[in-house]
Amino acid sequence: MSLLRQLFTGVDGETHDLGRWSWACSFFAVVAAAVGNWWHNVALDVQALAKALGIVAASLGAALWAKKDTEPK
């Protein structure tokens, strides 16, 4: 089973998981914003970047916990 399939599907390995897809989009949006600021010579606030990535990671954990009972067996 490919790594991407494992990352973006539920327990059964077939059903795409909207929570995991939204996490990936959020993660890449935060990183893209940081890279964009760096590219335009704007000072990169590492503390704000770390907070944003922490919030994204915490929201993934909360989303997976909230839907744990809806996973196919």
C-alpha positions as CSV (number, residue, x, y, z in Angstrom):
1,M,0.0,0.0,0.0
2,S,1.4,3.3,-0.9
3,L,2.4,5.9,1.7
4,L,0.0,8.5,0.3
5,R,-2.9,6.1,0.3
6,Q,-2.2,5.4,4.0
7,L,-2.0,9.0,4.8
8,F,-5.2,10.1,3.1
9,T,-7.6,7.2,3.6
10,G,-9.4,5.8,6.7
11,V,-8.8,2.6,8.5
12,D,-10.0,0.5,5.5
13,G,-7.4,2.0,3.2
14,E,-10.0,2.7,0.5
15,T,-12.2,5.5,1.8
16,H,-10.8,9.0,1.4
17,D,-10.8,10.9,4.6
18,L,-11.9,14.6,4.3
19,G,-10.3,15.4,7.7
20,R,-6.9,14.2,6.5
21,W,-7.2,16.0,3.2
22,S,-8.1,19.3,4.9
23,W,-5.2,18.8,7.2
24,A,-2.8,18.5,4.3
25,C,-4.2,21.5,2.6
26,S,-4.0,23.6,5.8
27,F,-0.4,22.4,6.4
28,F,0.7,23.3,2.9
29,A,-1.1,26.7,3.1
30,V,0.8,27.6,6.2
31,V,4.1,26.5,4.8
32,A,3.4,28.3,1.5
33,A,2.5,31.5,3.3
34,A,5.8,31.3,5.2
35,V,7.8,30.6,2.1
36,G,6.0,33.5,0.3
37,N,6.9,35.9,3.1
38,W,10.5,34.7,3.0
39,W,10.6,35.1,-0.8
40,H,9.4,38.7,-0.6
41,N,12.0,39.5,2.1
42,V,9.4,39.8,4.9
43,A,10.8,38.9,8.3
44,L,9.7,35.3,9.1
45,D,8.2,35.1,12.6
46,V,9.2,31.6,13.6
47,Q,7.1,31.7,16.7
48,A,3.9,32.5,14.7
49,L,4.8,29.8,12.2
50,A,5.3,27.3,15.0
51,K,1.9,28.3,16.5
52,A,0.1,27.9,13.2
53,L,1.6,24.5,12.5
54,G,0.8,23.4,16.1
55,I,-2.9,24.5,15.6
56,V,-3.0,22.6,12.3
57,A,-1.6,19.5,14.0
58,A,-4.0,19.8,17.0
59,S,-7.0,20.2,14.7
60,L,-6.0,17.0,12.9
61,G,-5.8,15.2,16.2
62,A,-9.2,16.6,17.3
63,A,-10.8,15.7,14.0
64,L,-9.6,12.1,14.1
65,W,-10.7,11.7,17.7
66,A,-14.1,13.2,16.9
67,K,-14.8,10.8,14.1
68,K,-13.2,7.6,15.5
69,D,-16.6,6.0,15.9
70,T,-17.5,6.5,12.2
71,E,-14.6,4.6,10.8
72,P,-15.5,1.4,8.9
73,K,-14.6,-1.7,10.7
